Amino acid sequence: MEKSGYGRDGIYRSLRPPVDFPKEPNLSMVSFLLRNVSCYPYKPALIDADSGETLTFSQLKSTVIKLSHGFLKLGINKSDRVLIFAPNSVQFPLCFFAITAIGAIATTANPNYTVNELSKQLKDSNPKLVVTVPELFDKVKDFNIPLISLGSKRNQRGFNVKNTPKILSFHDLLDIAGNVTELPSVSVKQTNTAVLLYSSGTTGLSKGVVLTHGNFIASSLMVTKDQELAGDIHRVYLCILPMFHVFGLAVMVYAQLQMGNALVSMAKFDFVMFLRNVEKYRATHLWAVPPIVLAMAKQNVVHKFDLSSLKQIGSGAAPLGKEFMEECAKKFPQAVVMQGYGMTETCAIISMENLAFGVRHTGSAGLLAPGVEAQIVSTENPKPLPPKQLGEIWVRGPNMMQCNVTCFFFPVQIKEDRSFVLFSGYFNNPEATKQTIDEKGWVHTGDLGYFDENGYLYVVDRIKELIKYKGFQIAPAELEGLLVSHPEIVDAVTISYPDDEAGEVPVA
C-alpha cells in the first residue's frame, strides 16, 4: 500500500489508527451511549442556550429511561416510526434517544417545511406519532396523528387543536412512565433500523435514508477517535447545526454525548447570538457550514465578543476552500480550523482532518475516517484511479447505509431478525438504491474528487453540477472560491448558462 493509502486493488484505505468497533450484536445505540455515564454522572450533558437549563449525564440517563417507558405505554413498539418535527432543544435528543431505545424508528423533518412538503414525507414514512412544538401545530393538525408537544409546562396551556386525535406534553410522557430506573427490556440489535432521515442524496428528489444502530455507533467512534487519542476529556460543543439533519444528529448530538462532551443547544441560528453563546458558555469546539465559517472570518462583529475559548472550528456539508481556511485561522489563531466530509448515506462521516498530523489549511477534507474505504472512479468508465486523478468518490464502511456492508458484520443476526431491518437502502425506493449502491457495497456519492499522494481527500464538486465549457469540465465550487476570496464579496453562487459556441458558460 502506498503512503496515500492506495492499494493494488484500486482501493484507498484509512491511514488513521484503527477503531475497535463493538462486535456484540445485541447492542443498541442508546445502551452504547449510556455505557459510561457512571464515570461522569454530574458533568453537564445538555444545556439550553436560551434559558441556561442544564441536564447532567445522570439526568439525561434517567430522563431517557422514563421517556422510553412513556412511549411504550402510548403503544409505540419496535419498528414503529415516530416523527420528530421540531427545532433544536434539550428535549429533542431526549426524545430521539427514548424512541430508538425501544427499537422504534426515529424520523425527522425540517421545521421550515410547508404542509405540502411535510405531507410527502408523512405519506412515505407513515409515522404512528409526531413529536413537535406548539408553534408547528398548524402544520400537523390535519394529518390525524397523535402528538407529543415539546416545551415547558407553561407553554402547553391554551392549545386545543381540532382534528388531532390526542395531544400529550413532554411532561405528560414523563408522568405516565411511573417510577422506573432501567431501560425497557426490548431486544435491539446493531442491525436493527434506528433512524429514517430524508435527503436528496446522490440522485435528486428527497428519499428516506435507512440507518441502523450499528451505523450510528460506528460513525460516533470514527468522529471521536482523535479526541480519544488526544486524551482531551472536557469539551463544550455549541450546536448550531439543525438536529433534524444528519450532521447535527450524528456528529453533534450522538457522537459528542457518547464521548461525554457537553452540548449547548441553540433553537435557531442568529449570528450575533451565536457569538454571544460562544462567549457565555465558553464553547471549545463547534461544527458549522461554510457560510457561517466565512462570516466568522469576514464579519467585524466577531471582535465584540471573547471567543478565546474556541479550540476548534470545523466545517462540513460543503467544500471550504483553502483561502477561507487561512482567513479564518488568522482571525482565530488559538483555534484549529478544519473540515470534514460526509453525507446522510454515510451517517455523516467519510473523512476529516487528523490534527495529530499538524494543522493544514489546504482545502482538503482530510484523511479517510478509520474503517472507511474509498475508490476514485473514472467518470468515463468504471476504472479506479490512483492519486491526483479526478473521478467520482465511492465509499464503503460500517457507518454506511446499506444491507451489504451490515451483512459483512452480522450475517446471522440479520437473517434471524429480518422483520426489523429495512433492507431497501433508500426506504421504499429500490430504483434509487440501485443507482447509489452497487453489488459490492460501494456507495456512489455523486461527488467529484481526488486523493493526493499523502492520502488527503479533496472534494471538488457535485458531478451533475459540472459546467461543460468547450469540452472542458468546470467545477462551480472552484469559481465560487475564487470570487469570495475578494474582500468585498461575502458569498457567491455559480451556475451554467447555455451558450451556442461554448455549450455552457459559467454565470455568477
N, C-alpha and C positions, 0 to 999 in steps of 0.2 A: 504494500500500500504506500502511495506517495505521501509526502508531508501535507498535501492538500486533502488527504482522506480518500482520494480516488483510487479505486481498485481495478484490477484487470478485468473484472466483470462489468465495468462501467458504472459501478455504484459508489457514491460518496458516503462515507461513514463518519460518525461523530468523532471529533478529536478530543472531546471532553472526558473527564473521568466518568466511569460508568455509574449508573444508578441501580440500586438493588430494588427492583420493583417487587412488591409483595406477591408471593405465589399462592397464598391461601385463597381458594375460590370463593368461600363463604365470607366475603368481606364487603360491606357497604361503604360508600364514600363518607357517610356520617360517622360510622364506627371508626373509620380511619382518622377522620377529623378530630374526634374526641379522645383519641387514644392517649394523648399526653397531657390532658387538661390538669390532671392531678399534680403535674410538675410546676404549673404556674396558675393556680386557681384564682389568684387575686390580681393578676395582670389585667389591664384593660384590653378588651377584645373589640367591642363595637362602641363607637362614640358618634352621637348625632351632632353634626357641626353647628346646627342652628340653636338647639336647646342645651347642648352640653350633656345630655343624658348619656350615661356610660354603663355598659354591661361588662362585668368581668368574665373571664373564661368559665368560671364556675357558674355564673348566672346564665351565660349563653347555653351551657350544657343543660341545666335544669329547665330552662325555658323551651329548648328544642324537645326535650323529653315530654314535657307537658303538652306542647302543641301537637306532637306526633300522636299521642293518645287522643287528643281532641279531634284530630282529623279522622282517626279510626272510628270514633263514636259518631261522627257525622256520616259514616258509611263509605268513606274513601278507603279503597282497598288496593292491594298490589295490582299494578299495571293500569289503574285509573289515571286519567290525565287531569291535572289541576293547572289552570292558567293563573299566572301572576301578572297582573296588568296594573302596574304602579310605578311611580318614580322611586329613586333611591331613598332608603330609610334604614333604620336599625331593624325594623320589623321585617323587611324584605328578605334578608338572608335567613332569619329565624324561621320564617315560613318555608322558604326553599329547602332548608335542611330537614325540617319536620316532614315535608312531603316525600322527599327521597328516602328518609329513614324507614318509612313503612313500605317501600317498594313501589309507591306511586310514582308517576312520571310528571315532573315539573315542566311546564312550557311557559314561555314569557312573550310579552308583546310590548312594543313601543307605546308609551302612554300618549304620544302625539298622533297615534293612528286615528284616522277617521273611522266612522262607524262602518263604512264600506270595506276599508282595509282590514279592520278587525273581524268583520263578518267572514271574509275569505279564510282567515286563519282558524276561526272557531269551527267553520264547516269542515276543515281538513283535520284538525286535531281532536274535535269533539270532546271538550273538557266536561267533567262532571261537576266542577266547582270553579268559581272565579274569585281570586284574591285581589282586591282593588282598594281604592280610596274614594271617599265621598265625592271628591271633585270630578271623578270619572264615571259616576253612576249613570249619567245621561247617555253615555256611550254603550253601556252594557245592559240597560234596563229592559230592552225589548227582546233579549235573547232567551229569556225564561230559564236562566241558570242560577242556582243559589249563589249567594255572595258572602264572602268574608270581608269585612271593612276594616282596613288598617287605620291607625291613628290613635290619638289619646282618647280616653273615655269622654272627655268634654266634647270632642269633635264628632262623636257618634250621635249626638242628640239632634232631634228635629228632622231626621231623614225618613220619609215614607215614600218609597218608590213603587209606583204602580207596575203591575205585570211581572214583578220579580217575586218568585215563589218564597224566598226566605233570605233574610239578611241577619248575619251574626257579626259581632265585632271581634276583633283580635282578642280582646279581654274575655268575651264570652267563651271563646275557644279554650282559653286557659282554664276558665272556671269549670267547664264540663269535663275536663280531663281528670279532675279529682286529685287525690294525693298519691302521686306516682314518682318514683325515683330512678327507674330504669327504662331504657328504650323498649318499645313493644317487641315481643318475641316473634318477629316476622323474618322469614328466611330471605335474605337479599344477597345475591351473588355479584361478583365483579362483572359478570357478563350480562346482568340484567340492565335494561334500559333505565337510565336515570333522568335524562333531560331530552326535550324535544325543542330545539332552537331553530327559529326561522331565519333564513339567509338567502340572498340572491345567489350565493355560492359561485360556482365557476361557469354556470350556464344560464344566467339571466334572471328569470322570474323567481320569486321567493319560494323556498322549499323548506320542509321540515328536516333538520339535520338530527339524526339519531345518535346520541352519545350515551355510553354506558358508565356505570360506577367506576369500572376499571379505567376508562378513558380519563375521567376526572382525577383519579388517584395518580395515574401516570403523568398527566400534564402538570399537576401540582408539584410533583417531585422534580420534574425537569426544570420548572420555573424557579424553584427554591434551592437547587443543588449548589449554586455558587455561594449563597448565604450560609448553607451548612458547612461548606469547606472553609469559609472565612471565619466561622465561629462568631458571627455577628448575631447577638441574641435579642436585641431590643430595637425594633424598627417601628416607626409610625408612618403608615401609608395614608395619604389623603385620597379618597376615592371620588374622583370627579367623572370617571367613566360610568356610563349607564349600566346598572346591574342586569338589565334585561338582555344585554349584549354579551357575547362570549368573552370578550376582552375584560369587561368588568366582572363578570360572574366567575370565570375560571382563574384569570391571572390575579385579580384583586381579591375578591371575596373568598373563594375557596382556597387558593394556594397560600395566601398570606395568613389566613386564620389557622389552617392546618399546621403552619410553621410557628404559630404562637405570636405573630405580629399584631399590632393594634391597627384597626381600620377606622378612619374618620370618614363618615358618610355625608356627602352634600346632596340635598334633594334635587337641586337644579343648578346649572352652571351659570355663574356670573364671574367675569374675570377679576374684578376688584374683590369680591367676596372670597374668591379662590385664594388670592394673595393674602387676604386678611386671615383666612383659616390656616394657611401655612404658618404664618407668624403666631397665631393664637395657640395652635396645638403643637407647635414645634415639629411639624412634619419632617421626617427624614428622607422619605422616598415617595415618588409618585410616578405613575404611568399616565401618559396623555396622548392625544392625537397631534399630528404635526401642526395644525393651525394654532393650537394652544402653546406648543413649544416655540413656534415662530413669534407669537405675541409676547412670550416671556423674553425673547431675545431682542425684540424691537420696541416694545412699549416702555416709555419712560416712567409710567406709573409704578413699575416694579421697585423703583428706588425709594418709594414712600414706605415700604414695609421691610421688616427684618426677616429676610429669607435665609439667614446664615445656617439654619438647622438642616437645610437640604443637602443630602449627601449624594443623591442620585436622581436624575431626571431621565426617565425612559420614554421613548416614543414608539408607537406602533399603529397599526391599521392602515398605514400608507407610507411609502418611502419618505425618509427625511434626508435631504441632500447634505453633502459634505460641508457646504458653506453655512447651512443652518446650524449644524452641529458645532462648528467652530465659533460661530457668532454667539450661540447660547453658552458655550463653555467659557467664553471671555467674560460674559456677564455674570456667570455663576462659577467663579474659579474654584470654590470649595466643593462643587458637585461634579460627579461623573455624568456626562451626557452620553447616552447610549440608545440603541434602538433594537427592536426585535421584530420578528416576522411570524405570522400565524394566520389562521383562518378558522371559521366556525367548524369546518370539517375536521380540523386537527386539534380541536379543543384548545384553540388559541395559540399554540406554540409550535414552531418549526425550528427557529433559530433565534439566538440573541448573543450580544457581545459577552465575551468572557473577560471579566475585569481582572482576573488573575494574570492575564497576558498583557496588561497595561492598557491605558486609555488610547483609543484610536478614533479619530474623527474623520473617517474615510467615506462615510455614507454607506458603509456595509451594514447588513442586517445581522452580522455576527456569524459565529460558528453554529453548526447543527446542534440542537439540543441532544443530550445523552439519550441513546436509544432510537434516534431518528436516522433513517437512511434516505438518500436522495439520488435522483438522476437528473441530469440536464439533457433533454431530448430535443433533437433537431426538429424544427417546425416543418421541414421538407419531407422527412421520413422518420420512422421510429428508431433513430440511431442515437445511442448515448454519447455524450460529448465530454471531452477532457476539460481541464481548467482553461479559463479565459475564452471559452467559446459560448456564444449566446444561444439559448434554447428555452423550451418550456420546462418549468420546475415540476418534477414528480417527487412525491414523498410517501413514506410509509413508516409506521411505528405503532407502539401500544396505545398512543393517545388518539389515534385516527378513527374517524367514523368509517366503519365497515365491518362486516361479518368476517371477512377473510383474515384480517390481522388478529382479531379476537380469537378466532378459531385456532390460530397458531399457539395460543397460550392456554386455552381451556377447552379443547375439543370435546371432552367427555361431558363437562358441565353444560355446555351449550346444547348438546344432544338431549340431555336429561331434562332441561328446563326450557325447552324451545318456546313454550307459550308466552314467556315473559321477555323474550328477546326480539326486538324489532329488527328483522334482517335486511330491511329494504335499503339501507344506506340513507337515501332520502325517503322520508316517510310517504308511503302511497305514491311513489314516483319512480318506478323501475327504469323508465327510459332515461331520466336524468342521472340516475345512479350508474347506469351502463356507460353513459358518456363521461363520467367522472372517475369511476373506479374500475380498473382492469382486473383480469383474472389472476394476476399475481399480487394483488393488493395495493398497487400503486394508485395514489390519489393524484389525478392530473389537475394541477392548481389553476391552469389558465394564465399563469404569470410568466413573464419573460425574465430570465436572469442568468447568472453565471457564477462560478466559483473562481477565486483567484488561486495562486499557487500555494497559499497558506491555509486554504480551506475556508476562507471567508466568503459568505454568500452575498451577492449583490442582486437586489430585485429591481429590475429596470422599469417595467410597466405591465399592464394587462395586455395580453396578445391581441384581444379583439379591439383594443383602443389604439393600436399602432396606426400611424398615418402613412399611407403608401404614396410617397413622393417620387415621381420619375423612376419607379422601380426600387427605390430605397425605402427602408422601414425606419420611421422616425418615432421615437418614444415621446409622447406628450409630457411625461413627468420630467424628462431632461430639459425640455424647453421651459417648463414652469419653474424648474430650479434655477435656470439662468435668469429668468425675469425677476424672481423675488430676491435674487442676490442684490438687486438695486435697492439702495436705502429708502427710496420713496415708494416702493411697491410692497404692500403688506401681503397680498396673496394674488394668485393667478391661476387661470384655467385655460388649457389649450385644447381645441377640438379641430377636427378635419373639416375642410370645405371643398366641395367638388370643383375641379379645375380641368378645362378641356385639354390643356397642354401637359400638365403635370400629373393628372389623375386626381390627386388631392394635395391641398396645401394647408399648412397649419394656420389657425386663426386663434388669437388670444383675446 
